[in-house]
Amino acid sequence: MKSKLLNFNKNFIGRAQQWQRLEKIGEEEESAIVILYGRRRIGKTELLEQVYRTRNIIKFEGIESKSEQEQRYAVMVQLAEYTEEPLLAEIKPTNWTTVFKHIARYITKGKWTLYFEEVQWLADYKSNFIAELKYVWDNEFRYNNQLIVILCGSSPSFMINYVVQSKALYNRSQHEIQLNELNLIDTRAMLAKNSIREVLDAYLTVGGIPEYLKRLNKGSSIFINLCNNSFTPNAYFATEYKRIFASSMAENKHYSSIIELLGKRKFATRPEIAKNLQIQQGGSLTNLLNDLEVCGFIQKYSPYNLNEQTKLARFCINDAYLNFYYKFIKPIQSRIDNGSFEKNPVSALKTTSYQKWLGFAFERFCRKYHTVIASILGFSGIDYNVGPFYNKNTNALDPNFQIDLIFDRADGVYTICEIKYLQTKLGTHVIEEMERKIELLSNPKNKTIHRVIISKEGIDDALTRRHYFDNIITIEQLFDDRYW
């Protein structure tokens, strides 16, 4: 049987830890099941195919919006092509067990990788695929000690609930890998010709998604590339959101409704989301929010001193691209489609609004990578609770108030971070703002206050002379790979 021929990609960047783990699995003299999942365009296929390019790979891909029966037929057609036995394409199996048994005939010996991609589509979001794979694994696949079965999907909620947590595959040489976005250091390597300021703008706008970053890595500037790929008819970023929901979610209008609501505002509470969707605050809403969190599309956060079950918990969009889409593309979608910006795409993205939005995105970035901030400040070895700060009193005074990031450290210190993403150096006006926030912070244990400013361009001479902040973090430090 012929296998898929793959070439070495000399431009492959990042994923060192996952590469080593997958490589080790391939070197062991034991059959294995690898479960790998992550959002669309995160680089799952490229990683798997690069690591296992020297093995015999046969790959079967799920097809969007096809029934389980149609998926089985399609797999048999693909198997017929691999084996060069056209009669296999005429078989119409009524269950997955039959399909797997046909495949098993050709991979009983040798270094084979059996790769199922977009498992959620192959399974049609049902449990039959995994349940029947278990039977054939137990009785046929596992006897080839050089066989690796890969189950890969772009729907993290399905992959966790129906594959990882499936009793059918429990304790069956199972290896689970969740693939997340590239970090800032790897993103800089992908955008090597650009300044670190441009790189950080790109990261805050589309995240560390390899395919998205490639789209921004052409032409004279990231900003121009972003606009060209967003504000012309059928532009990549103007249509990508549809593909994300198609690959990550079973059909449910509430998923996109939640994202759209959060795209219009900095955050929303659970009651606010329920009211917007016109549904009860029960289990169905919990499941919707959990699915979106598992997929990495939204994030639930709460004050640093409270657990996540508090009624003060807030939800925000966690996916950079979706945040950008709902803020800047969705509101003018009809104008984009009719070509209003085709001659001058950059006119669609107002610089002032975009820079303000980047400021909010930078706050989320710092919360997400608080371990990097702690490393820069030199207390990463100390236990701490971390998060924003707000409470019922501050909500009553100002619903939008919060301390961006606070570390409640075990060594008796509050490290309070003020986060600014301005295009100029920060001046003394920030002192009054910081003092107001410290005044609203409850400090019953009288902990030491450690003041930190995280600023894109640093601080001006007047603020420097005041010696108000104990530490100043600029983006140059964020790009120091010693802290990642």
CORDA-V793550 format. One record per residue. N is the residue number from 1. SS is DSSP state (alpha for helix, beta for strand, coil for the rest). PSI is psi in whole degrees, -180 to 180 (none if undefined). Layout:
n=N ss=SS psi=PSI
n=N ss=SS psi=PSI
//
This chain:
n=1 ss=coil psi=135
n=2 ss=coil psi=148
n=3 ss=coil psi=173
n=4 ss=coil psi=128
n=5 ss=coil psi=129
n=6 ss=coil psi=140
n=7 ss=coil psi=154
n=8 ss=coil psi=133
n=9 ss=coil psi=103
n=10 ss=coil psi=-14
n=11 ss=coil psi=9
n=12 ss=coil psi=134
n=13 ss=coil psi=138
n=14 ss=coil psi=-165
n=15 ss=coil psi=28
n=16 ss=alpha psi=-44
n=17 ss=alpha psi=-46
n=18 ss=alpha psi=-38
n=19 ss=alpha psi=-49
n=20 ss=alpha psi=-40
n=21 ss=alpha psi=-46
n=22 ss=alpha psi=-39
n=23 ss=alpha psi=-42
n=24 ss=alpha psi=-41
n=25 ss=alpha psi=-41
n=26 ss=alpha psi=-24
n=27 ss=alpha psi=-18
n=28 ss=coil psi=144
n=29 ss=coil psi=60
n=30 ss=coil psi=133
n=31 ss=coil psi=149
n=32 ss=beta psi=151
n=33 ss=beta psi=122
n=34 ss=beta psi=125
n=35 ss=beta psi=114
n=36 ss=beta psi=132
n=37 ss=beta psi=160
n=38 ss=coil psi=164
n=39 ss=coil psi=162
n=40 ss=coil psi=142
n=41 ss=coil psi=15
n=42 ss=coil psi=-16
n=43 ss=coil psi=24
n=44 ss=alpha psi=-51
n=45 ss=alpha psi=-44
n=46 ss=alpha psi=-42
n=47 ss=alpha psi=-51
n=48 ss=alpha psi=-44
n=49 ss=alpha psi=-31
n=50 ss=alpha psi=-44
n=51 ss=alpha psi=-42
n=52 ss=coil psi=24
n=53 ss=coil psi=-23
n=54 ss=coil psi=-6
n=55 ss=coil psi=166
n=56 ss=beta psi=115
n=57 ss=beta psi=129
n=58 ss=beta psi=129
n=59 ss=beta psi=131
n=60 ss=beta psi=124
n=61 ss=beta psi=135
n=62 ss=coil psi=155
n=63 ss=coil psi=129
n=64 ss=coil psi=138
n=65 ss=coil psi=27
n=66 ss=coil psi=150
n=67 ss=coil psi=167
n=68 ss=alpha psi=-39
n=69 ss=alpha psi=-43
n=70 ss=alpha psi=-35
n=71 ss=alpha psi=-41
n=72 ss=alpha psi=-43
n=73 ss=alpha psi=-43
n=74 ss=alpha psi=-39
n=75 ss=alpha psi=-40
n=76 ss=alpha psi=-37
n=77 ss=alpha psi=-43
n=78 ss=alpha psi=-39
n=79 ss=alpha psi=-39
n=80 ss=alpha psi=-37
n=81 ss=alpha psi=-41
n=82 ss=alpha psi=-43
n=83 ss=alpha psi=-12
n=84 ss=coil psi=36
n=85 ss=coil psi=89
n=86 ss=alpha psi=-25
n=87 ss=alpha psi=-24
n=88 ss=alpha psi=-31
n=89 ss=alpha psi=-16
n=90 ss=alpha psi=-12
n=91 ss=coil psi=134
n=92 ss=coil psi=79
n=93 ss=coil psi=145
n=94 ss=coil psi=0
n=95 ss=coil psi=164
n=96 ss=alpha psi=-26
n=97 ss=alpha psi=-43
n=98 ss=alpha psi=-43
n=99 ss=alpha psi=-49
n=100 ss=alpha psi=-37
n=101 ss=alpha psi=-38
n=102 ss=alpha psi=-42
n=103 ss=alpha psi=-40
n=104 ss=alpha psi=-31
n=105 ss=coil psi=-27
n=106 ss=coil psi=-5
n=107 ss=coil psi=35
n=108 ss=coil psi=-24
n=109 ss=coil psi=153
n=110 ss=coil psi=172
n=111 ss=coil psi=86
n=112 ss=beta psi=146
n=113 ss=beta psi=114
n=114 ss=beta psi=110
n=115 ss=beta psi=114
n=116 ss=beta psi=117
n=117 ss=beta psi=144
n=118 ss=coil psi=60
n=119 ss=alpha psi=-34
n=120 ss=alpha psi=-34
n=121 ss=alpha psi=-43
n=122 ss=alpha psi=-43
n=123 ss=coil psi=-8
n=124 ss=coil psi=39
n=125 ss=coil psi=31
n=126 ss=coil psi=172
n=127 ss=coil psi=-9
n=128 ss=alpha psi=-42
n=129 ss=alpha psi=-50
n=130 ss=alpha psi=-40
n=131 ss=alpha psi=-41
n=132 ss=alpha psi=-28
n=133 ss=alpha psi=-38
n=134 ss=alpha psi=-43
n=135 ss=alpha psi=-47
n=136 ss=alpha psi=-32
n=137 ss=alpha psi=-49
n=138 ss=alpha psi=-35
n=139 ss=alpha psi=-15
n=140 ss=coil psi=-59
n=141 ss=alpha psi=-45
n=142 ss=alpha psi=-15
n=143 ss=alpha psi=-12
n=144 ss=coil psi=106
n=145 ss=coil psi=3
n=146 ss=coil psi=12
n=147 ss=coil psi=133
n=148 ss=beta psi=125
n=149 ss=beta psi=123
n=150 ss=beta psi=127
n=151 ss=beta psi=111
n=152 ss=beta psi=138
n=153 ss=beta psi=155
n=154 ss=coil psi=9
n=155 ss=coil psi=89
n=156 ss=alpha psi=-37
n=157 ss=alpha psi=-42
n=158 ss=alpha psi=-46
n=159 ss=alpha psi=-36
n=160 ss=alpha psi=-48
n=161 ss=alpha psi=-35
n=162 ss=alpha psi=-15
n=163 ss=alpha psi=-63
n=164 ss=alpha psi=-46
n=165 ss=coil psi=8
n=166 ss=coil psi=130
n=167 ss=alpha psi=-23
n=168 ss=alpha psi=-36
n=169 ss=alpha psi=6
n=170 ss=coil psi=129
n=171 ss=coil psi=34
n=172 ss=coil psi=68
n=173 ss=coil psi=46
n=174 ss=beta psi=133
n=175 ss=beta psi=124
n=176 ss=beta psi=130
n=177 ss=beta psi=121
n=178 ss=beta psi=124
n=179 ss=coil psi=119
n=180 ss=coil psi=179
n=181 ss=coil psi=158
n=182 ss=coil psi=150
n=183 ss=coil psi=178
n=184 ss=alpha psi=-34
n=185 ss=alpha psi=-45
n=186 ss=alpha psi=-34
n=187 ss=alpha psi=-40
n=188 ss=alpha psi=-38
n=189 ss=alpha psi=-37
n=190 ss=alpha psi=-33
n=191 ss=coil psi=47
n=192 ss=coil psi=-28
n=193 ss=coil psi=-8
n=194 ss=coil psi=157
n=195 ss=coil psi=160
n=196 ss=alpha psi=-26
n=197 ss=alpha psi=-42
n=198 ss=alpha psi=-41
n=199 ss=alpha psi=-44
n=200 ss=alpha psi=-39
n=201 ss=alpha psi=-45
n=202 ss=alpha psi=-42
n=203 ss=alpha psi=-41
n=204 ss=alpha psi=-25
n=205 ss=alpha psi=-44
n=206 ss=alpha psi=-2
n=207 ss=coil psi=-179
n=208 ss=coil psi=51
n=209 ss=coil psi=112
n=210 ss=alpha psi=-47
n=211 ss=alpha psi=-37
n=212 ss=alpha psi=-42
n=213 ss=alpha psi=-35
n=214 ss=alpha psi=-37
n=215 ss=alpha psi=-26
n=216 ss=alpha psi=-3
n=217 ss=coil psi=28
n=218 ss=coil psi=155
n=219 ss=coil psi=-167
n=220 ss=coil psi=-27
n=221 ss=coil psi=155
n=222 ss=alpha psi=-39
n=223 ss=alpha psi=-46
n=224 ss=alpha psi=-43
n=225 ss=alpha psi=-39
n=226 ss=alpha psi=-47
n=227 ss=alpha psi=-41
n=228 ss=alpha psi=-32
n=229 ss=coil psi=4
n=230 ss=coil psi=-32
n=231 ss=coil psi=26
n=232 ss=coil psi=155
n=233 ss=coil psi=132
n=234 ss=coil psi=22
n=235 ss=coil psi=152
n=236 ss=alpha psi=-53
n=237 ss=alpha psi=-16
n=238 ss=alpha psi=-18
n=239 ss=alpha psi=-12
n=240 ss=alpha psi=-33
n=241 ss=alpha psi=-34
n=242 ss=alpha psi=-40
n=243 ss=alpha psi=-33
n=244 ss=alpha psi=-49
n=245 ss=alpha psi=-33
n=246 ss=alpha psi=-38
n=247 ss=alpha psi=-23
n=248 ss=alpha psi=-23
n=249 ss=coil psi=143
n=250 ss=coil psi=160
n=251 ss=coil psi=122
n=252 ss=coil psi=115
n=253 ss=alpha psi=-24
n=254 ss=alpha psi=-29
n=255 ss=alpha psi=-55
n=256 ss=alpha psi=-31
n=257 ss=alpha psi=-40
n=258 ss=alpha psi=-47
n=259 ss=alpha psi=-42
n=260 ss=alpha psi=-41
n=261 ss=alpha psi=-48
n=262 ss=alpha psi=-27
n=263 ss=alpha psi=-20
n=264 ss=coil psi=-11
n=265 ss=coil psi=166
n=266 ss=coil psi=-35
n=267 ss=coil psi=169
n=268 ss=beta psi=150
n=269 ss=beta psi=168
n=270 ss=alpha psi=-47
n=271 ss=alpha psi=-38
n=272 ss=alpha psi=-38
n=273 ss=alpha psi=-44
n=274 ss=alpha psi=-42
n=275 ss=alpha psi=-42
n=276 ss=alpha psi=-38
n=277 ss=alpha psi=-13
n=278 ss=coil psi=46
n=279 ss=coil psi=165
n=280 ss=coil psi=156
n=281 ss=coil psi=55
n=282 ss=coil psi=-153
n=283 ss=alpha psi=-34
n=284 ss=alpha psi=-40
n=285 ss=alpha psi=-41
n=286 ss=alpha psi=-44
n=287 ss=alpha psi=-42
n=288 ss=alpha psi=-48
n=289 ss=alpha psi=-39
n=290 ss=alpha psi=-43
n=291 ss=alpha psi=-44
n=292 ss=alpha psi=-34
n=293 ss=alpha psi=-45
n=294 ss=alpha psi=-38
n=295 ss=coil psi=-10
n=296 ss=coil psi=10
n=297 ss=coil psi=-35
n=298 ss=beta psi=165
n=299 ss=beta psi=136
n=300 ss=beta psi=130
n=301 ss=beta psi=159
n=302 ss=coil psi=167
n=303 ss=coil psi=146
n=304 ss=coil psi=-27
n=305 ss=coil psi=6
n=306 ss=coil psi=154
n=307 ss=coil psi=168
n=308 ss=coil psi=-8
n=309 ss=coil psi=-4
n=310 ss=coil psi=149
n=311 ss=coil psi=-11
n=312 ss=coil psi=-2
n=313 ss=coil psi=143
n=314 ss=beta psi=156
n=315 ss=beta psi=140
n=316 ss=beta psi=164
n=317 ss=beta psi=131
n=318 ss=coil psi=-23
n=319 ss=coil psi=119
n=320 ss=alpha psi=-48
n=321 ss=alpha psi=-46
n=322 ss=alpha psi=-36
n=323 ss=alpha psi=-46
n=324 ss=alpha psi=-43
n=325 ss=alpha psi=-51
n=326 ss=alpha psi=-22
n=327 ss=alpha psi=-42
n=328 ss=alpha psi=-24
n=329 ss=alpha psi=-52
n=330 ss=alpha psi=-45
n=331 ss=alpha psi=-23
n=332 ss=alpha psi=24
n=333 ss=alpha psi=-43
n=334 ss=alpha psi=-37
n=335 ss=alpha psi=-36
n=336 ss=alpha psi=-47
n=337 ss=alpha psi=-34
n=338 ss=coil psi=7
n=339 ss=coil psi=20
n=340 ss=coil psi=-28
n=341 ss=coil psi=11
n=342 ss=coil psi=-39
n=343 ss=coil psi=-25
n=344 ss=coil psi=73
n=345 ss=alpha psi=-32
n=346 ss=alpha psi=-19
n=347 ss=alpha psi=-15
n=348 ss=alpha psi=-20
n=349 ss=coil psi=101
n=350 ss=coil psi=126
n=351 ss=alpha psi=-42
n=352 ss=alpha psi=-47
n=353 ss=alpha psi=-40
n=354 ss=alpha psi=-43
n=355 ss=alpha psi=-38
n=356 ss=alpha psi=-42
n=357 ss=alpha psi=-39
n=358 ss=alpha psi=-32
n=359 ss=alpha psi=-44
n=360 ss=alpha psi=-40
n=361 ss=alpha psi=-35
n=362 ss=alpha psi=-36
n=363 ss=alpha psi=-46
n=364 ss=alpha psi=-39
n=365 ss=alpha psi=-47
n=366 ss=alpha psi=-37
n=367 ss=alpha psi=-43
n=368 ss=alpha psi=-40
n=369 ss=coil psi=46
n=370 ss=alpha psi=-27
n=371 ss=alpha psi=-34
n=372 ss=alpha psi=-43
n=373 ss=alpha psi=-45
n=374 ss=alpha psi=-38
n=375 ss=alpha psi=-44
n=376 ss=alpha psi=-40
n=377 ss=alpha psi=-8
n=378 ss=coil psi=18
n=379 ss=coil psi=27
n=380 ss=coil psi=-21
n=381 ss=coil psi=-4
n=382 ss=coil psi=138
n=383 ss=coil psi=144
n=384 ss=beta psi=155
n=385 ss=beta psi=146
n=386 ss=beta psi=151
n=387 ss=beta psi=-171
n=388 ss=beta psi=175
n=389 ss=beta psi=130
n=390 ss=coil psi=161
n=391 ss=coil psi=-171
n=392 ss=alpha psi=-39
n=393 ss=alpha psi=-45
n=394 ss=alpha psi=-34
n=395 ss=alpha psi=-38
n=396 ss=alpha psi=-38
n=397 ss=alpha psi=-43
n=398 ss=coil psi=105
n=399 ss=coil psi=-20
n=400 ss=coil psi=0
n=401 ss=coil psi=141
n=402 ss=coil psi=149
n=403 ss=beta psi=126
n=404 ss=beta psi=-46
n=405 ss=beta psi=127
n=406 ss=beta psi=135
n=407 ss=beta psi=119
n=408 ss=beta psi=99
n=409 ss=beta psi=148
n=410 ss=coil psi=-12
n=411 ss=coil psi=19
n=412 ss=coil psi=29
n=413 ss=beta psi=139
n=414 ss=beta psi=116
n=415 ss=beta psi=112
n=416 ss=beta psi=122
n=417 ss=beta psi=127
n=418 ss=beta psi=127
n=419 ss=beta psi=123
n=420 ss=beta psi=135
n=421 ss=coil psi=60
n=422 ss=coil psi=162
n=423 ss=coil psi=-5
n=424 ss=coil psi=168
n=425 ss=coil psi=148
n=426 ss=beta psi=138
n=427 ss=coil psi=-172
n=428 ss=coil psi=-15
n=429 ss=alpha psi=-22
n=430 ss=alpha psi=-21
n=431 ss=alpha psi=-46
n=432 ss=alpha psi=-42
n=433 ss=alpha psi=-43
n=434 ss=alpha psi=-41
n=435 ss=alpha psi=-38
n=436 ss=alpha psi=-41
n=437 ss=alpha psi=-40
n=438 ss=alpha psi=-36
n=439 ss=alpha psi=-36
n=440 ss=alpha psi=-13
n=441 ss=coil psi=129
n=442 ss=coil psi=129
n=443 ss=coil psi=62
n=444 ss=coil psi=-27
n=445 ss=coil psi=5
n=446 ss=coil psi=48
n=447 ss=coil psi=155
n=448 ss=beta psi=137
n=449 ss=beta psi=122
n=450 ss=beta psi=110
n=451 ss=beta psi=128
n=452 ss=beta psi=137
n=453 ss=beta psi=130
n=454 ss=beta psi=108
n=455 ss=beta psi=135
n=456 ss=coil psi=-44
n=457 ss=coil psi=9
n=458 ss=coil psi=-159
n=459 ss=beta psi=156
n=460 ss=coil psi=176
n=461 ss=alpha psi=-38
n=462 ss=alpha psi=-43
n=463 ss=alpha psi=-35
n=464 ss=alpha psi=-43
n=465 ss=alpha psi=-23
n=466 ss=alpha psi=-20
n=467 ss=coil psi=39
n=468 ss=coil psi=-44
n=469 ss=coil psi=139
n=470 ss=coil psi=-32
n=471 ss=beta psi=147
n=472 ss=beta psi=122
n=473 ss=beta psi=125
n=474 ss=coil psi=171
n=475 ss=alpha psi=-22
n=476 ss=alpha psi=-39
n=477 ss=alpha psi=-34
n=478 ss=alpha psi=-23
n=479 ss=coil psi=12
n=480 ss=coil psi=114
n=481 ss=alpha psi=-8
n=482 ss=alpha psi=-24
n=483 ss=alpha psi=-1
n=484 ss=coil psi=none
//
